[in-house]
């Protein structure tokens, strides 16, 4: 029996932990420098003095302290006197961190302005901009402070190491664990989408997305504008509660704090209408296009998390396929390539298992969309049961109003080499590990802390 996850995590599909051991407690991000992330770059550049006519994009590495990626790009473009659209980057990073990441800017110049709390290193030029996903992964150095039981870290690590191989995993006991630090081992966890995917303080984006996919636009608006959270100030909770109880959009405008600009924009649109389905859809469309996409992506992420959780509950392996699974093979960099998929039947289980053991293939689950093919056998029945639970079908993602998604598949297991050491003279532990692009460091750390997700935010 797996240990139940925190209620906030369960609400976004992460029903349980892999490790049964109690957590170490503590808090991540007590200060920005406790969360350091460095991109593992995958872009080849020409020398900085290459012809700008052929290589019009200046590529640079920026180490940012307390910068949101979008805010940094805006500040840089303002200083350069150009549109922000001419600044591109490989991955979006959090503000409360020290991040080292790759950018490009469409410019003939080879020098960049100084910005506060930003160290910039020009690398060279390319013929195209750096694009989202132009990285092999991310390297993390994370410090957890106010640790209550540091000796538990090695027990959790041993259980996560056992999850790497289902033949040796024992969810109840791990014997012969050495409690001493430093420690280095390979660990595995389900490749969940972390709770911050759904909103760190108020994880509701998946609820909005699920309503959109059902074409319940009123429900989507109420999920976003209403839906009070105990983590918000009293006045905000009262305003959201008023929305749920009255559907009085002018009254909601009078009560919603000015800082909730997206919610207020939706209410403004509804004040002008007659509460028709088109009004509610158009109210959602007042949100920035990237947020509109995030709603549907969050719905897909929630369903993926639920599929992984149910697979864990049913005892199906994560490290190798069973008949009916869909696996993906690796690309040239050894990363999961979801364009190279294969359905596994009874005759192929043993062969594909060997590929998985050698790191050449990965079991996947769907990010459901119109083009997603579900599995067969037990995995397919599991996937369909989660969709039935949500009242959805892949065809529902064919939304005629710009909320559509074709879907894809994603590897269900996340593996990393992990190092843990004590921080000298402090009640803290340092965790160092790499993850592939698109995977969440907090999904690894939650297993160790076993605490309110707010301690990871």
ZALOZA-926295 format. One line per 5 residues: number of its first residue (from 1); for each residue x, z, y of C-alpha. Coordinates in Angstrom, 3 decimals. Layout:
# ZALOZA-926295
NUM = X,Z,Y  ...
//
This chain:
# ZALOZA-926295
1 = 0.000,0.000,0.000  1.519,-1.036,3.326  1.593,1.265,6.347  -1.175,0.329,8.838  -0.033,-1.108,12.154
6 = -0.848,0.375,15.536  -4.482,-0.340,16.595  -3.302,-2.591,19.437  -1.270,-4.630,16.940  -4.130,-4.765,14.463
11 = -6.326,-6.199,17.228  -3.979,-9.212,17.486  -3.752,-9.761,13.732  -0.736,-7.622,12.768  -2.536,-5.372,10.309
16 = 0.438,-3.507,8.878  4.177,-2.975,8.681  6.398,-4.283,5.914  8.376,-1.037,5.782  6.584,2.089,4.607
21 = 9.133,4.515,6.067  8.283,6.506,9.193  9.726,5.238,12.476  12.569,6.393,14.675  10.395,6.695,17.797
26 = 11.909,5.978,21.179  11.411,3.372,23.889  12.726,-0.123,24.535  13.316,-1.445,28.086  13.799,1.950,29.723
31 = 15.962,-0.137,32.059  16.376,-3.952,32.284  19.915,-3.927,30.864  18.553,-2.391,27.648  17.065,-5.803,26.803
36 = 19.770,-8.486,26.788  19.026,-11.925,25.454  21.325,-14.947,25.386  20.189,-18.412,24.393  22.032,-20.167,21.579
41 = 22.374,-23.535,23.268  21.778,-26.926,21.673  22.544,-29.381,24.509  25.582,-31.648,24.799  26.790,-32.311,28.351
46 = 29.092,-34.761,30.088  31.788,-33.544,32.538  30.497,-32.310,35.885  32.116,-35.268,37.664  30.212,-37.805,35.529
51 = 28.330,-40.522,37.436  25.084,-38.990,38.802  23.500,-42.432,38.590  23.683,-42.289,34.793  23.708,-38.510,34.380
56 = 21.351,-37.314,37.074  20.728,-33.760,35.813  23.131,-30.926,36.574  23.162,-28.465,33.669  24.001,-24.811,34.271
61 = 23.908,-21.466,32.537  22.363,-18.594,34.507  22.603,-14.880,33.756  19.602,-13.292,35.445  18.955,-9.605,36.075
66 = 15.269,-8.810,36.642  14.179,-12.438,37.128  11.129,-14.093,35.606  12.157,-17.627,34.581  9.435,-19.328,36.628
71 = 10.218,-17.212,39.698  13.919,-18.053,39.476  13.150,-21.781,39.199  10.883,-21.547,42.253  13.489,-19.653,44.279
76 = 16.207,-22.137,43.347  14.104,-25.179,44.196  13.155,-23.604,47.542  16.819,-23.085,48.409  17.566,-26.675,47.397
81 = 14.597,-27.994,49.376  13.030,-29.774,46.421  9.997,-29.607,44.160  10.122,-27.011,41.407  9.298,-29.840,38.993
86 = 12.936,-30.949,39.345  14.156,-27.684,37.773  13.872,-27.440,33.976  14.818,-24.856,31.364  15.071,-24.395,27.610
91 = 13.106,-21.173,27.153  10.965,-18.745,29.154  12.275,-15.174,29.338  10.904,-11.810,30.465  11.549,-10.284,33.877
96 = 12.457,-6.803,32.663  15.654,-7.926,30.997  19.117,-9.363,31.476  18.881,-12.956,30.285  21.425,-15.735,29.865
101 = 19.681,-19.076,29.669  20.086,-22.812,30.143  18.686,-24.768,33.098  19.027,-28.220,34.597  18.260,-29.523,38.060
106 = 17.687,-33.134,39.092  20.313,-33.469,41.843  23.369,-35.495,42.854  25.091,-32.306,44.052  27.471,-30.328,41.848
111 = 27.183,-27.013,43.694  24.299,-24.557,43.554  23.289,-21.873,46.051  23.848,-18.178,45.405  20.747,-16.173,44.523
116 = 20.567,-12.410,44.222  21.035,-10.930,40.759  21.908,-14.338,39.351  25.304,-15.483,38.044  25.412,-19.262,37.672
121 = 27.948,-21.307,35.677  27.782,-25.102,36.003  28.387,-26.744,32.611  28.162,-30.484,33.312  25.664,-33.353,33.502
126 = 23.132,-35.030,31.244  20.996,-38.146,31.394  17.783,-36.192,30.873  16.554,-32.741,31.900  16.940,-29.694,29.706
131 = 13.627,-29.442,27.854  11.670,-26.500,26.528  13.012,-25.827,23.039  16.529,-27.180,23.700  18.067,-24.153,22.009
136 = 18.898,-23.099,18.471  17.607,-19.599,19.028  18.333,-16.399,20.917  20.886,-13.616,20.541  19.565,-10.133,21.295
141 = 21.276,-6.870,22.208  18.579,-4.205,22.554  18.922,-0.494,23.272  16.199,1.940,22.189  16.370,5.241,24.108
146 = 14.874,8.692,23.510  15.184,8.141,19.765  13.550,11.009,17.868  14.775,10.402,14.292  17.799,8.066,14.278
151 = 18.495,8.775,10.597  15.340,6.834,9.683  16.831,3.568,10.934  18.818,2.976,7.742  15.769,3.614,5.534
156 = 13.678,1.109,7.488  16.550,-1.404,7.385  16.831,-1.029,3.609  13.119,-1.702,3.158  13.313,-4.771,5.407
161 = 16.336,-5.958,3.422  14.279,-5.604,0.238  11.549,-7.775,1.782  14.083,-10.609,1.858  13.801,-10.791,-1.940
166 = 10.399,-10.100,-3.466  11.977,-9.549,-6.906  13.826,-6.459,-5.694  11.366,-5.220,-3.056  9.709,-1.843,-3.596
171 = 7.220,-0.994,-0.852  7.132,2.719,-1.744  10.721,3.877,-2.276  14.224,2.738,-1.442  16.888,4.792,-3.165
176 = 20.541,5.332,-2.414  20.252,4.736,1.329  23.238,5.777,3.423  21.996,7.348,6.669  25.267,6.769,8.500
181 = 25.711,4.334,11.368  26.901,1.725,12.246  24.962,-0.391,9.781  24.908,-4.137,9.114  22.471,-5.900,6.805
186 = 20.159,-8.883,6.505  16.518,-8.016,7.180  13.243,-9.918,6.852  9.785,-9.451,8.400  6.649,-11.581,8.662
191 = 7.133,-14.133,11.438  4.305,-12.651,13.510  3.609,-13.583,17.109  4.428,-10.418,19.059  1.690,-8.551,20.895
196 = 3.026,-9.764,24.263  1.869,-13.255,23.250  -1.655,-11.949,23.824  -1.011,-9.888,26.987  1.256,-6.844,27.024
201 = -1.082,-4.494,28.892  -4.427,-6.040,27.913  -4.115,-8.267,24.828  -7.195,-10.465,25.242  -5.970,-14.059,25.537
206 = -6.778,-14.726,21.868  -10.351,-13.474,22.381  -10.710,-15.911,25.278  -9.247,-18.703,23.155  -11.469,-18.002,20.152
211 = -14.544,-18.152,22.400  -13.320,-21.434,23.929  -12.833,-23.011,20.502  -16.395,-21.997,19.646  -17.442,-23.605,22.983
216 = -18.805,-20.227,24.060  -17.547,-20.565,27.627  -19.570,-17.654,28.955  -18.095,-15.433,26.263  -14.625,-16.679,27.188
221 = -15.084,-15.828,30.870  -16.462,-12.375,30.079  -13.582,-11.749,27.649  -11.119,-12.522,30.445  -12.829,-11.063,33.519
226 = -14.539,-8.191,31.693  -13.040,-6.505,28.653  -11.663,-3.318,30.282  -8.502,-1.723,28.876  -7.605,1.950,28.900
231 = -4.129,0.882,30.056  -5.482,-0.302,33.416  -6.276,1.761,36.540  -9.720,3.384,36.700  -10.948,1.072,39.463
236 = -9.987,-2.033,37.464  -11.712,-0.746,34.356  -14.843,-0.008,36.355  -14.870,-3.522,37.830  -14.463,-5.129,34.412
241 = -17.168,-2.884,32.961  -19.482,-3.941,35.800  -18.931,-7.597,34.836  -19.870,-6.932,31.230  -22.989,-4.976,32.146
246 = -24.395,-7.114,34.979  -22.971,-10.667,35.090  -23.211,-10.169,38.867  -20.359,-12.377,40.020  -20.593,-11.550,43.730
251 = -20.649,-7.862,42.880  -17.628,-8.433,40.646  -15.778,-10.041,43.583  -16.530,-6.984,45.683  -15.030,-4.745,43.005
256 = -12.141,-6.673,41.434  -8.721,-5.845,42.952  -7.138,-8.602,45.032  -4.175,-8.750,42.630  -6.441,-10.147,39.884
261 = -6.378,-13.605,41.421  -7.298,-15.590,38.306  -10.304,-13.371,37.557  -11.455,-13.592,41.158  -11.140,-17.392,41.161
266 = -13.429,-17.559,38.122  -15.970,-15.325,39.832  -15.840,-17.436,43.015  -16.753,-20.522,40.975  -19.626,-18.710,39.261
271 = -21.067,-17.433,42.553  -21.557,-21.090,43.508  -23.359,-22.066,40.288  -26.401,-21.178,38.197  -24.620,-19.755,35.129
276 = -24.929,-22.986,33.136  -22.425,-23.662,30.317  -20.678,-26.180,32.596  -20.301,-23.506,35.282  -18.545,-21.166,32.871
281 = -16.299,-23.953,31.576  -15.385,-24.973,35.120  -14.708,-21.319,35.949  -12.141,-21.237,33.126  -10.621,-24.433,34.496
286 = -9.771,-22.644,37.764  -6.948,-20.950,35.823  -3.535,-22.672,35.907  -3.195,-25.366,33.234  -0.477,-23.436,31.404
291 = -2.790,-20.412,31.134  -5.608,-22.621,29.852  -3.280,-23.898,27.123  -2.169,-20.341,26.386  -5.756,-19.311,25.636
296 = -6.028,-21.793,22.764  -2.454,-21.168,21.598  -3.188,-17.436,21.493  -6.227,-18.084,19.305  -4.021,-20.075,16.922
301 = -1.407,-17.301,17.007  -4.008,-14.650,16.175  -5.250,-16.650,13.182  -1.657,-17.131,12.010  -1.018,-13.379,12.267
306 = -4.186,-12.671,10.296  -3.162,-15.118,7.560  0.243,-13.420,7.272  -1.396,-9.978,7.180  -3.852,-10.953,4.452
311 = -1.036,-12.553,2.459  0.875,-9.285,2.701  -2.203,-7.282,1.631  -2.738,-9.545,-1.387  0.877,-9.273,-2.477
316 = 1.692,-12.983,-2.240  5.426,-13.578,-1.682  6.898,-14.569,1.662  10.311,-15.607,0.336  9.093,-18.281,-2.098
321 = 6.010,-20.434,-2.705  3.150,-20.128,-5.126  1.114,-23.106,-6.263  -0.937,-24.402,-3.328  1.512,-23.379,-0.607
326 = 2.818,-25.823,2.002  6.542,-25.553,2.709  8.726,-27.106,5.361  12.343,-28.145,4.941  15.234,-27.594,7.329
331 = 16.501,-29.881,10.053  20.164,-30.762,10.620  20.723,-27.388,12.300  19.236,-25.469,9.363  16.057,-24.579,11.274
336 = 12.518,-24.920,9.873  11.310,-28.468,10.564  7.513,-28.523,10.493  7.548,-32.327,10.593  8.974,-32.212,7.046
341 = 6.166,-30.645,5.037  5.463,-30.664,1.301  2.510,-29.296,-0.642  3.676,-27.346,-3.709  1.831,-27.836,-6.996
346 = 2.467,-26.072,-10.309  5.105,-28.607,-11.338  7.161,-28.066,-8.163  7.097,-24.278,-7.786  10.405,-23.643,-9.563
351 = 12.271,-26.449,-7.772  11.000,-25.501,-4.307  11.743,-21.832,-5.010  15.403,-22.767,-5.481  15.339,-24.580,-2.123
356 = 13.891,-21.445,-0.505  16.537,-19.229,-2.118  19.240,-21.469,-0.644  17.678,-21.458,2.831  16.680,-25.117,2.655
361 = 12.905,-24.605,2.674  10.396,-22.108,4.066  6.845,-21.171,3.127  4.490,-21.904,6.046  1.038,-20.960,7.300
366 = -1.103,-22.994,9.699  -1.343,-22.832,13.460  -4.806,-24.231,13.022  -5.805,-27.428,14.797  -7.585,-30.701,14.188
371 = -4.681,-32.220,12.243  -3.794,-29.108,10.245  -4.022,-29.498,6.484  -4.777,-26.194,4.812  -3.148,-25.137,1.547
376 = -4.563,-25.313,-1.960  -5.058,-22.634,-4.602  -4.727,-18.987,-3.572  -2.943,-19.757,-0.250  -5.634,-22.258,0.735
381 = -8.427,-19.837,-0.197  -6.699,-17.168,1.905  -6.391,-19.475,4.919  -10.047,-20.485,4.674  -11.163,-16.870,4.353
386 = -9.456,-16.020,7.664  -11.119,-18.995,9.353  -14.482,-17.991,7.880  -13.947,-14.455,9.185  -13.457,-15.928,12.668
391 = -16.386,-18.352,12.250  -14.130,-21.373,12.773  -13.098,-24.651,11.177  -10.087,-26.868,12.030  -12.491,-29.448,13.487
396 = -13.553,-26.896,16.127  -10.216,-27.427,17.881  -11.400,-30.927,18.845  -12.641,-29.688,22.219  -13.876,-32.451,24.559
401 = -12.876,-30.615,27.734  -9.087,-30.401,27.520  -8.835,-27.320,25.296  -8.072,-29.297,22.143  -5.089,-28.825,19.822
406 = -3.831,-30.788,16.832  -2.121,-27.711,15.399  0.984,-27.485,13.221  2.483,-25.086,10.686  4.983,-22.244,11.091
411 = 7.364,-20.459,8.726  5.854,-17.141,7.624  9.084,-15.200,7.125  11.702,-14.268,9.699  15.247,-13.455,8.519
416 = 18.155,-12.165,10.574  21.501,-10.422,10.247  21.053,-7.071,11.966  23.566,-4.544,13.255  22.624,-1.000,14.348
421 = 24.931,1.465,16.061  24.636,4.685,18.012  25.197,4.539,21.765  27.997,6.971,22.588  26.928,10.211,24.299
426 = 23.290,9.069,24.491  20.233,9.635,22.338  19.944,5.880,21.759  20.500,3.127,19.201  21.714,-0.421,19.852
431 = 20.264,-3.284,17.780  22.053,-6.654,17.697  20.634,-9.735,15.975  19.848,-13.454,16.362  16.447,-15.109,15.967
436 = 15.344,-18.746,15.847  13.534,-20.183,18.837  9.892,-19.122,19.018  10.308,-15.836,17.137  9.868,-12.397,18.696
441 = 12.452,-9.625,18.874  9.675,-7.049,19.174  8.399,-8.078,15.731  11.677,-6.749,14.308  11.856,-3.652,16.532
446 = 8.237,-2.580,15.858  9.221,-1.896,12.246  11.836,0.607,13.412  9.894,2.378,16.171  6.401,2.412,14.607
451 = 5.005,3.382,17.978  2.546,2.237,20.611  3.449,-1.399,21.455  3.650,-0.326,25.099  7.010,1.285,24.211
456 = 8.267,-2.228,23.395  6.823,-3.992,26.456
//
